């Protein structure tokens, strides 16, 4: 009986400790992938950064690619829930914004938050995709998801009736895919407020009819 009671109390503690260790490993991987790139970051370096053994890293992740994918997913979403951005309530909130100008301002704000968290990781994946098939797959999946999200946003924008007459949904999506990309964010390297103000002005000016 005592042994059963002991197990019932210790099991949640072990689970919590395991989750905390996984978080340490994932955060260490995020920092190193973003700073040094995917190829230059080894499991040994991640273990050292996290303050754990290499064996502990492999307890939580089968390989470096799986660790990178998890770090990227969490950075993009802002949490560890396995729900795509397109299926999240906050994305639907943006789509329901009735004013095109307000919609653009809100999507730029939210996209900026995502890129502040995940932009360096996304670029690390893109930069290593030419030399690694798994990273190419991850990058391709990211581009596909980005395009799908931008198409949905473009449909919402066109639906407001405020988009320029010479632009259709696909044309708007092309502009959004380009301007919201991590490439633009990284090349500019501006503080978040300056980046957001510029991008809102640029998108409103290029996509919407004159008032």
Helices and strands as residue ranges (DSSP letters): H 2-36, H 43-50, H 54-60, H 64-77, G 85-87, H 89-95, H 100-128, H 133-159, H 169-179, H 182-188, H 192-207
